[in-house]
Amino acid sequence: ADGDLILTVGNDSQFRRFAEVAGQPQWADDSRFLTNKLRVAHRTELIPLIRQATVFKTTAQWVDELEAAG
């Protein structure tokens, strides 16, 4: 992203939609990230993946696509 982007993913369904928007739908099926509890436990692995994925779109694109995804 070309600016700040704060993500809050509150449940597994939201994570699945986020992963799809990020172009990484396999994250939602990764055993490390199946539940919020697991995502928190494996955040040191997940955060770099998210950082890497977010560089390919502008902040405005992220906002638009995430809002559209619900």
C-alpha positions in Angstrom: 0.0 0.0 0.0 1.1 3.5 -0.6 -0.1 4.7 2.8 -1.2 3.4 6.2 -3.6 0.5 6.3 -5.0 -0.9 9.5 -6.6 -4.3 9.2 -9.0 -5.8 11.7 -10.2 -9.3 10.9 -12.8 -10.3 13.5 -13.7 -13.8 12.4 -12.9 -16.7 10.1 -15.3 -15.6 7.4 -13.7 -12.2 7.3 -10.2 -13.8 7.1 -11.3 -15.9 4.2 -12.6 -12.8 2.4 -9.4 -10.9 3.2 -7.3 -13.7 1.9 -9.2 -13.7 -1.3 -8.8 -10.0 -1.8 -5.1 -10.3 -1.0 -4.8 -12.9 -3.8 -3.9 -15.6 -1.3 -7.0 -17.7 -0.9 -4.9 -20.6 0.3 -4.2 -18.8 3.6 -7.8 -19.5 4.7 -7.1 -23.3 4.4 -3.7 -23.2 5.9 -3.8 -25.2 9.2 -1.8 -22.4 10.9 -4.5 -19.8 10.1 -7.8 -21.8 10.3 -9.1 -19.9 13.4 -8.5 -16.6 15.1 -6.8 -18.4 17.9 -4.4 -20.1 15.5 -3.8 -16.9 13.6 -2.8 -15.2 16.8 -0.5 -18.1 17.7 1.1 -18.0 14.3 1.1 -14.2 13.9 4.9 -14.1 13.5 4.4 -16.1 10.3 1.3 -14.4 9.2 2.3 -10.8 9.5 5.2 -10.9 7.0 2.9 -12.7 4.5 0.3 -9.9 4.9 3.0 -7.2 4.6 4.3 -8.8 1.4 0.8 -9.0 -0.1 -0.2 -5.5 0.7 2.6 -3.8 -1.4 0.9 -4.6 -4.7 -2.2 -2.3 -4.3 -2.7 1.3 -3.3 -4.4 2.1 0.0 -7.4 3.3 -2.0 -7.6 0.0 -3.9 -7.4 -2.0 -0.6 -10.2 0.1 0.9 -12.4 -0.3 -2.2 -11.8 -4.0 -2.5 -12.2 -4.9 1.2 -15.4 -2.8 1.4 -16.7 -4.6 -1.6 -15.8 -8.0 -0.1 -17.7 -7.1 3.1 
